[in-house]
Structures are given as C-alpha cells and as structure tokens.
Amino acid sequence: MTSPTAPPTASEDDRLRRWRLVLGGEQDGTGCRLGGRDAAMDRALAALYRSGGDGQAPAADRGGARSAGLGGSAPQVARWLGDIREYFPTSVVQLMQQDAIERLGLSRLLLEPEMLAAVEPDVHLVGTLLSLRHALPETTRETARAVVGKVVADLERRLADRTRAAVGGALDRSVRTARPRHRDIDWDRTVRANLKHYLPPSDDRPGGGTVVPERLIGYARARRAVRKDVILCIDQSGSMAPSVVHSAVFGAVLSSMPSLSTRLVVFDTSVVDLTEQLTDPVDVLFATRLGGGTDINRALGYCQSRITRPADTVVVLISDLYEGGVRDGMLRRVAAMKSAGVQFVALLALSDEGAPAYDRDHAAALAALGAPAFACTPDLFPEIMAAALERRPLPVPDPG
C-alpha cells in the first residue's frame, strides 16, 4: 500500500487529473494542477459549464473556478467551437454545442456565417436552424442550407440501404405465390420449405438423395404486384425536431421505391402536405415550421381523406400525442381507419433520444384501439415499416 508521504503513482496521477477535469476549479480538493492540453480542455469546459446565463462566468465561482465564459461575439464562440473540436470526440462536441445553445442562449449567433462555419453539424443543430429559418439573413442562408444538407446526407448514407432492403423484402414477400411459373420459382426457398420431404439415397437413387418439391415457392409476375400506399403524418411542434429531420430522410427514401406511393404530411394547428418536395429532404425540412400548437385530429382527418385503398395503406403518426384539438375526434378517426383495414402505426418519437415525454392517457387510448404507441429509433424504423407492410405484429421495443 502506498504510504501517505509517497509520491502518487502514474495511475493515481491520471485518476486525479480526470477528477480535476470533472470537478473544475483550483480548490476542488484533488491538489492537481493542469498544464498544456489539459489546461486548454479545462478552459473550454469552464467557458460553458462554469458560466452564467449570459455566457459570462460569475465573478466568484464556488470551488475557486477561474473567470471564464463564451462572451457574446460570434468570433469568440467560433474559436471556442474550434477548440472543443480539437480536444473532444464528435459525439461530445455535439452535446456541448447543444448545451451551449440551451444554457447560454446562443441561438442568435447561429444567424452569422462565421458561427455556422465552425459548428459540428448534427440533428439538434438542424432543429435549431429550422426554428430560426425565417430570421436567417441572406448572407447566412446558403451556409445554413449546407449544414442541413450535410446532416441529411449523413443520415441517408446510414439509413437508406437498410430501409430499401427491409421494405423491399417485405414487398417481395407480399407478392409471393405458391403456383409460380417455372422461370419464377425461388429454388432456394422451395428447397428449404420441402426438406421434410427429403428421400435418402437408395438402390433406386444411386446418385444421392432427393427432395420432393410438394410445395413450390416463387414470385408473382410483376403486373400482379400490389402497390402499397404509405402516409407519414408528422407532428412539427418544437419538441419533435429530431423526429421531423429523420422523417424527412425516410420519406425521401420510401418515395424513391417504385412499389410504394409515399405521402408526407406535417402539422401543428394547420396541416401541410409536402409530398411534392419529397425528392429533396432538405427542401422538406426548410418547408416545415417547428413550434406552435398541435391538432392531431385535423391532421388525421386530412390523411383519412387521402386514403383510397385502405387494405393496402399504412399510416404512420409520429407525435408525442399532446393533442390541442378534439381528443375524441382523433380517437374516432384512428378507430375508423383501422376498421377499414388501414395499418396504423403510432410512434411517440423517431430519434436516437431516450424515452420521450408524451401524453400517457392518449397513448393508452390508442393501445386500447389496437394501435400501441411507442418510441422508435431510426435504426428500428425499417423493421417497423416492413412489419406494417406485411401486416405482421410490430417489433415493439422493450420499454425497459
């Protein structure tokens, strides 16, 4: 055991250093003094987490922390953004940016091009920019669009192939037939389905065993394929910003699939159909209006009016269910759609966030109608859509 007078070991030094960075301040009790890169990291953390609400540190911070802050100018904040990108991994940078915007009220600085050029783009930043889009000066609009475009492109690279594979597979399975023409037989699935009819080698079969194909599996001819209709109904209230961003990306991917007819509707107290803009999710996002109230009943009424083939339609409502409209009307519309044969999916969020805040009474009411409401990550969404298209039970995530 190390004696009280012995110098700390290398591992103890590293532990003290980490505690010093966590606690901040020279009088934190660790007795550790920082230098070089560690000191620079500490200054970057102090500027955000030991500062007052106006971006300036209080004169006397408990624990002896030095005076620090982000100040009020875009160049100073841009330098700070450059520092944290040097010292911390991208995921931490994005979290610190979000904290800076929320804790220090830096949204107004996003209206300046030099500020936007320094940020690390992420879904939360896109949400903030979209909420500010009407205030963006001409000199900043192209930079803001480039930031949004980068996030959208990153999401498409991550999610598009998986979505096309899952949804395309579901559509293929929906048009399989047990009486295919010879050229349409799926031999791999046919063999696997008939393995129980395997006949082992015998004198009559000297070359080996035989699988007797009592049931053929194949694909219907293309002209028999049933086109499916998908309606994405998206709550664009301020708390739903990450869901709006992901929905725009998924809407664009689904609309590119010829076997689907995809409609995207956004709503607050009014309803806007953005289907014509689905080829460019960035256009979709800049056409949204984050914030405001919520009228789910009105939005579902619009979607209901666009349904022409209920048995081949999937409606996906993405909302925290805080209804400002007619609650009973909302539930009646859901019940009517389900009775007509519509596959109805209710998602409380479509994001990588934790458990969302939502109206539990409305969620319970939807569950009683056979439409359980649950949060969904972007990675799970392709499986949700595939199950809905095949009319299978939805892979509802474990709430624990």
Backbone torsions as a table, in degrees:
resi	resn	phi	psi	omega
1	MET	NA	140.1	-178.3
2	THR	-71.4	133.0	179.5
3	SER	-74.2	158.3	-177.7
4	PRO	-60.5	-26.5	-176.7
5	THR	-94.3	-7.5	-177.6
6	ALA	-72.6	145.1	176.7
7	PRO	-66.1	149.0	179.8
8	PRO	-64.2	146.8	177.6
9	THR	-76.1	173.5	-179.0
10	ALA	-61.1	-41.5	-179.3
11	SER	-66.9	-36.6	177.9
12	GLU	-67.4	-37.8	177.4
13	ASP	-60.1	-43.7	-178.5
14	ASP	-66.7	-37.9	178.9
15	ARG	-65.6	-43.6	177.8
16	LEU	-63.4	-40.3	179.0
17	ARG	-60.3	-43.7	-179.9
18	ARG	-65.5	-42.5	177.9
19	TRP	-63.1	-37.7	179.2
20	ARG	-62.8	-41.0	178.7
21	LEU	-68.7	-34.0	179.4
22	VAL	-71.4	-46.2	-173.9
23	LEU	-79.6	-35.9	-178.6
24	GLY	70.9	157.4	177.7
25	GLY	86.5	144.1	-177.6
26	GLU	-75.0	-20.9	-176.9
27	GLN	-108.4	45.7	-177.0
28	ASP	-88.7	-3.5	177.8
29	GLY	94.1	-5.8	-179.1
30	THR	-83.3	-25.3	-175.9
31	GLY	71.0	13.4	-176.7
32	CYS	-98.4	130.7	176.4
33	ARG	-106.5	136.1	-177.1
34	LEU	-98.7	151.7	177.1
35	GLY	-147.1	165.9	175.1
36	GLY	59.0	-130.2	-176.7
37	ARG	-62.5	-38.6	179.3
38	ASP	-61.6	-41.3	179.0
39	ALA	-64.4	-39.1	178.5
40	ALA	-65.9	-41.4	175.9
41	MET	-60.4	-42.1	-179.7
42	ASP	-62.7	-40.1	178.5
43	ARG	-64.3	-39.2	179.0
44	ALA	-65.4	-40.4	177.4
45	LEU	-67.7	-41.5	-178.7
46	ALA	-63.3	-36.3	-178.2
47	ALA	-61.1	-28.4	-178.9
48	LEU	-99.8	-49.6	-167.9
49	TYR	-95.5	-6.3	173.9
50	ARG	-124.8	41.7	-180.0
51	SER	-123.0	163.3	179.4
52	GLY	-81.3	177.3	-175.4
53	GLY	-65.9	-17.5	-179.4
54	ASP	-96.9	10.3	179.4
55	GLY	91.3	-2.9	179.2
56	GLN	-109.8	140.5	179.7
57	ALA	-72.2	147.4	174.6
58	PRO	-65.7	156.4	-175.9
59	ALA	-63.1	-39.5	-179.3
60	ALA	-128.7	98.9	-179.5
61	ASP	-88.2	135.2	178.6
62	ARG	-60.0	142.9	-177.5
63	GLY	90.1	-0.5	175.1
64	GLY	80.6	17.5	-178.8
65	ALA	-63.8	143.6	179.1
66	ARG	-67.8	159.5	175.6
67	SER	-67.0	131.4	-178.4
68	ALA	-155.7	171.0	177.6
69	GLY	164.5	166.9	179.8
70	LEU	-91.2	-9.7	-179.8
71	GLY	68.5	-166.1	-175.7
72	GLY	-120.9	6.9	-176.7
73	SER	-104.9	145.4	179.0
74	ALA	-61.0	-42.7	179.0
75	PRO	-58.5	-40.7	-179.6
76	GLN	-66.0	-42.1	177.9
77	VAL	-66.7	-39.0	178.8
78	ALA	-61.4	-38.9	176.9
79	ARG	-64.4	-41.3	178.4
80	TRP	-62.3	-41.9	178.0
81	LEU	-61.4	-39.1	176.5
82	GLY	-64.1	-38.1	179.1
83	ASP	-64.0	-47.9	-175.9
84	ILE	-69.0	-27.5	175.7
85	ARG	-69.1	-26.9	178.4
86	GLU	-78.6	-35.7	-170.7
87	TYR	-95.3	-20.7	-171.6
88	PHE	-128.3	155.1	176.5
89	PRO	-68.6	162.5	-173.9
90	THR	-56.0	-42.9	-177.8
91	SER	-61.4	-37.3	178.5
92	VAL	-72.0	-39.9	177.7
93	VAL	-58.3	-45.1	-179.2
94	GLN	-63.1	-39.3	178.4
95	LEU	-66.0	-42.1	-180.0
96	MET	-66.5	-37.9	176.2
97	GLN	-60.8	-45.6	179.9
98	GLN	-61.6	-43.1	178.6
99	ASP	-63.2	-38.9	-179.8
100	ALA	-64.1	-41.1	179.8
101	ILE	-66.2	-41.2	-176.3
102	GLU	-78.9	-41.3	-174.1
103	ARG	-81.5	-36.0	-171.2
104	LEU	-111.2	5.3	175.8
105	GLY	60.7	48.0	-175.3
106	LEU	-93.9	9.7	-177.4
107	SER	-55.4	-39.2	-176.6
108	ARG	-63.3	-26.7	-179.5
109	LEU	-73.8	-17.5	177.2
110	LEU	-69.2	-9.5	178.3
111	LEU	-79.7	-4.1	-177.1
112	GLU	-106.5	133.0	-174.0
113	PRO	-57.4	-39.9	-176.9
114	GLU	-66.3	-29.3	176.5
115	MET	-69.2	-48.5	-179.1
116	LEU	-62.6	-34.1	-178.9
117	ALA	-66.2	-19.7	-175.2
118	ALA	-97.8	-11.7	-173.4
119	VAL	-80.3	159.5	173.1
120	GLU	-95.6	110.1	-174.4
121	PRO	-63.2	137.8	172.6
122	ASP	-155.7	176.3	-173.6
123	VAL	-61.7	-40.1	-178.6
124	HIS	-66.0	-39.9	178.2
125	LEU	-63.7	-39.7	177.3
126	VAL	-59.3	-44.7	178.1
127	GLY	-58.3	-42.3	178.7
128	THR	-65.0	-43.6	-179.9
129	LEU	-63.8	-39.8	180.0
130	LEU	-65.6	-36.3	178.2
131	SER	-68.9	-21.6	-179.4
132	LEU	-100.8	2.5	-165.7
133	ARG	-59.7	-32.0	-179.1
134	HIS	-72.9	-18.3	179.4
135	ALA	-95.2	-4.5	-176.4
136	LEU	-67.4	125.1	174.9
137	PRO	-70.2	161.7	-177.4
138	GLU	-55.7	-37.4	-176.5
139	THR	-68.8	-16.9	-175.5
140	THR	-104.6	-16.9	-170.9
141	ARG	-62.0	-43.9	-178.6
142	GLU	-66.6	-37.8	177.3
143	THR	-64.6	-43.0	179.2
144	ALA	-62.5	-41.7	179.5
145	ARG	-64.3	-37.2	178.6
146	ALA	-65.9	-39.0	177.9
147	VAL	-62.9	-48.1	178.9
148	VAL	-62.4	-41.7	179.7
149	GLY	-61.8	-36.9	179.5
150	LYS	-65.7	-43.7	179.1
151	VAL	-64.2	-43.7	179.3
152	VAL	-61.2	-43.8	-179.8
153	ALA	-63.5	-40.0	178.1
154	ASP	-63.3	-42.2	179.0
155	LEU	-65.7	-40.9	179.1
156	GLU	-62.1	-42.2	178.5
157	ARG	-61.7	-36.1	-176.7
158	ARG	-77.6	-34.4	-166.4
159	LEU	-113.0	-23.1	-169.6
160	ALA	-63.6	-50.6	-176.4
161	ASP	-61.6	-41.9	-179.4
162	ARG	-63.6	-40.4	-179.4
163	THR	-66.2	-46.2	-179.6
164	ARG	-63.1	-37.8	-179.7
165	ALA	-67.4	-47.1	-177.1
166	ALA	-68.2	-48.2	-177.5
167	VAL	-71.2	-41.0	177.6
168	GLY	-61.5	-40.2	177.2
169	GLY	-63.3	-39.7	178.8
170	ALA	-64.1	-41.1	179.7
171	LEU	-67.1	-38.9	177.3
172	ASP	-61.4	-45.0	-178.2
173	ARG	-66.0	-28.7	-178.0
174	SER	-70.8	-16.4	-179.9
175	VAL	-115.7	18.3	174.1
176	ARG	-67.5	153.0	-179.9
177	THR	-134.4	150.6	177.8
178	ALA	-92.4	1.1	177.9
179	ARG	-129.8	60.9	-177.7
180	PRO	-77.7	156.5	168.5
181	ARG	-69.1	162.2	-175.7
182	HIS	-56.1	-43.8	-176.4
183	ARG	-73.0	-12.0	-178.8
184	ASP	-100.8	4.3	-177.3
185	ILE	-70.9	134.0	172.6
186	ASP	-92.2	94.3	-171.5
187	TRP	-65.3	-36.8	-179.2
188	ASP	-61.0	-49.3	-179.7
189	ARG	-70.4	-33.4	178.7
190	THR	-63.7	-45.4	179.5
191	VAL	-62.5	-46.4	-178.5
192	ARG	-63.7	-36.0	-179.6
193	ALA	-71.3	-18.9	-175.4
194	ASN	-113.6	14.5	-179.3
195	LEU	-60.9	-27.4	179.2
196	LYS	-68.7	-13.0	178.1
197	HIS	-100.9	24.3	-179.4
198	TYR	-71.9	132.6	176.0
199	LEU	-108.7	120.1	-177.2
200	PRO	-68.6	166.5	179.1
201	PRO	-58.8	146.9	177.8
202	SER	-152.1	-176.5	178.3
203	ASP	-62.4	-30.8	179.5
204	ASP	-78.8	-18.9	-178.6
205	ARG	-127.7	66.5	-175.3
206	PRO	-64.7	-21.0	-176.9
207	GLY	-82.3	-7.0	-178.7
208	GLY	136.6	-179.1	-178.1
209	GLY	-75.0	171.6	-177.3
210	THR	-137.1	139.3	171.6
211	VAL	-99.6	122.1	178.8
212	VAL	-88.2	111.9	-175.7
213	PRO	-79.4	79.3	179.3
214	GLU	-70.3	-23.8	180.0
215	ARG	-131.4	118.7	177.9
216	LEU	-90.6	141.2	176.8
217	ILE	-123.5	131.5	179.1
218	GLY	-158.9	-166.5	-176.2
219	TYR	-111.6	141.9	173.6
220	ALA	-68.6	156.0	177.3
221	ARG	-63.4	151.7	-171.8
222	ALA	-54.3	-36.0	-176.0
223	ARG	-69.6	-14.2	177.7
224	ARG	-90.9	-8.7	-177.8
225	ALA	-63.2	136.6	-178.4
226	VAL	-92.6	122.4	177.2
227	ARG	-76.8	133.3	-179.1
228	LYS	-101.9	146.7	176.4
229	ASP	-105.9	132.4	178.0
230	VAL	-123.6	129.8	176.0
231	ILE	-120.3	116.4	174.9
232	LEU	-96.1	118.7	-177.1
233	CYS	-113.7	107.1	-165.4
234	ILE	-112.7	123.9	173.2
235	ASP	-72.5	121.1	-178.1
236	GLN	-106.4	25.0	172.7
237	SER	-65.6	158.5	-169.9
238	GLY	-54.4	-36.7	-177.0
239	SER	-70.1	-12.4	-174.6
240	MET	-98.7	12.7	-173.0
241	ALA	-52.7	-50.8	179.3
242	PRO	-59.7	-35.7	179.0
243	SER	-66.1	-37.6	178.9
244	VAL	-63.4	-43.0	-179.1
245	VAL	-62.0	-49.7	-179.3
246	HIS	-66.0	-36.3	-179.9
247	SER	-64.1	-38.6	178.5
248	ALA	-62.7	-40.6	179.4
249	VAL	-66.5	-48.5	-179.9
250	PHE	-64.2	-37.8	178.0
251	GLY	-59.3	-42.7	179.0
252	ALA	-65.1	-40.2	179.7
253	VAL	-65.7	-47.7	-179.2
254	LEU	-63.3	-37.9	-179.1
255	SER	-68.5	-17.8	178.9
256	SER	-82.7	-6.3	-178.1
257	MET	-92.6	119.2	-173.5
258	PRO	-63.6	-22.0	-179.2
259	SER	-84.2	-0.4	179.3
260	LEU	-119.9	144.1	168.0
261	SER	-111.5	109.5	-170.7
262	THR	-109.1	133.2	176.2
263	ARG	-121.8	137.3	177.3
264	LEU	-121.7	123.5	-177.7
265	VAL	-123.0	130.2	174.6
266	VAL	-114.3	152.3	-176.9
267	PHE	-151.3	152.2	161.1
268	ASP	-129.0	-106.3	169.7
269	THR	-89.5	-9.4	173.1
270	SER	-120.0	171.3	-176.0
271	VAL	-124.4	132.2	178.8
272	VAL	-128.0	128.1	177.6
273	ASP	-94.9	115.3	-176.9
274	LEU	-106.5	20.0	-175.8
275	THR	-57.4	-39.6	-177.0
276	GLU	-65.6	-16.8	-178.4
277	GLN	-103.0	7.9	-173.6
278	LEU	-65.4	-18.5	179.5
279	THR	-66.1	-20.5	179.5
280	ASP	-131.4	101.2	-177.7
281	PRO	-62.7	-24.1	176.5
282	VAL	-66.2	-41.5	175.4
283	ASP	-60.5	-41.0	178.6
284	VAL	-58.6	-47.4	-176.2
285	LEU	-64.5	-40.6	-179.5
286	PHE	-74.9	-8.9	175.5
287	ALA	-93.1	-8.4	178.7
288	THR	-79.4	168.0	179.9
289	ARG	-136.6	86.9	-175.9
290	LEU	-68.0	137.2	-179.6
291	GLY	108.0	176.9	178.7
292	GLY	92.0	-173.0	-176.8
293	GLY	-84.4	-165.7	-175.9
294	THR	-143.2	128.3	174.7
295	ASP	-132.7	84.5	-177.4
296	ILE	-66.0	-39.0	-179.2
297	ASN	-57.3	-45.5	179.5
298	ARG	-64.2	-42.6	-179.0
299	ALA	-63.0	-44.7	179.3
300	LEU	-66.7	-32.1	175.8
301	GLY	-62.2	-41.8	177.4
302	TYR	-63.8	-47.0	-179.8
303	CYS	-60.5	-42.3	-179.9
304	GLN	-59.8	-36.3	-179.1
305	SER	-70.6	-16.4	-178.8
306	ARG	-97.5	1.2	-179.2
307	ILE	-87.1	121.7	178.3
308	THR	-113.8	-20.1	-178.4
309	ARG	-133.9	78.6	-172.5
310	PRO	-53.4	-41.4	-176.2
311	ALA	-67.7	-17.8	-179.9
312	ASP	-114.5	25.9	-175.7
313	THR	-121.7	137.2	172.5
314	VAL	-117.4	123.8	175.2
315	VAL	-108.6	125.1	179.2
316	VAL	-114.0	110.5	174.9
317	LEU	-94.2	123.5	177.6
318	ILE	-115.4	105.9	-173.7
319	SER	-162.4	151.5	174.0
320	ASP	-81.1	0.7	172.3
321	LEU	69.5	15.9	173.3
322	TYR	-79.2	87.9	-171.7
323	GLU	-80.7	126.3	173.9
324	GLY	-101.7	-3.5	-179.9
325	GLY	-97.1	-140.8	-175.8
326	VAL	-94.1	107.0	-175.5
327	ARG	-60.1	-49.5	-177.8
328	ASP	-63.7	-33.6	177.4
329	GLY	-65.4	-40.9	177.6
330	MET	-58.7	-46.8	-177.8
331	LEU	-68.5	-36.9	177.9
332	ARG	-63.5	-38.5	-179.6
333	ARG	-66.6	-41.9	178.4
334	VAL	-62.1	-44.8	-179.9
335	ALA	-62.2	-40.1	-179.4
336	ALA	-66.5	-41.7	179.6
337	MET	-63.7	-44.9	-179.5
338	LYS	-65.1	-39.2	179.0
339	SER	-63.4	-31.0	-179.9
340	ALA	-79.2	-9.2	178.6
341	GLY	107.9	3.0	178.8
342	VAL	-70.9	137.7	170.2
343	GLN	-82.3	115.0	-175.9
344	PHE	-110.7	125.9	-179.1
345	VAL	-120.8	128.7	178.6
346	ALA	-115.4	116.2	179.0
347	LEU	-112.8	127.2	179.6
348	LEU	-73.4	-23.7	177.7
349	ALA	-164.7	153.9	173.2
350	LEU	-128.5	83.0	-173.9
351	SER	-162.5	172.7	177.8
352	ASP	-91.4	8.8	-179.4
353	GLU	-69.9	172.3	174.7
354	GLY	-75.9	-159.3	-178.8
355	ALA	-61.0	125.4	-177.0
356	PRO	-81.5	159.8	168.8
357	ALA	-78.7	139.2	-178.5
358	TYR	-158.6	166.1	179.1
359	ASP	-81.6	107.4	-174.5
360	ARG	-70.1	-33.2	178.8
361	ASP	-64.5	-43.2	179.3
362	HIS	-68.6	-36.8	177.5
363	ALA	-63.3	-40.8	179.0
364	ALA	-66.3	-37.8	179.2
365	ALA	-65.4	-39.5	177.0
366	LEU	-65.9	-40.8	178.8
367	ALA	-60.7	-37.4	178.5
368	ALA	-65.3	-22.7	177.0
369	LEU	-88.5	1.8	-178.6
370	GLY	86.6	21.2	178.7
371	ALA	-128.4	74.7	-178.8
372	PRO	-61.5	139.7	-180.0
373	ALA	-103.9	132.7	-177.8
374	PHE	-153.0	157.5	176.8
375	ALA	-79.2	151.2	-175.0
376	CYS	-139.0	132.7	174.4
377	THR	-82.3	156.5	176.3
378	PRO	-56.6	-33.8	-179.5
379	ASP	-67.3	-29.4	-178.5
380	LEU	-86.3	-20.9	-173.1
381	PHE	-56.1	-42.5	178.0
382	PRO	-56.8	-38.8	178.7
383	GLU	-68.1	-37.9	177.2
384	ILE	-60.6	-47.0	-179.3
385	MET	-64.7	-41.3	179.8
386	ALA	-61.2	-44.1	179.8
387	ALA	-64.5	-41.0	180.0
388	ALA	-64.9	-40.9	-179.5
389	LEU	-66.7	-33.4	178.7
390	GLU	-88.2	-2.2	-178.3
391	ARG	59.9	38.2	174.2
392	ARG	-95.1	163.5	172.1
393	PRO	-58.2	138.5	-178.0
394	LEU	-73.4	141.8	176.8
395	PRO	-76.6	72.8	-177.6
396	VAL	-65.5	125.7	-178.4
397	PRO	-67.3	150.9	177.5
398	ASP	-68.0	121.3	-178.3
399	PRO	-64.3	-18.7	178.2
400	GLY	-80.4	NA	NA
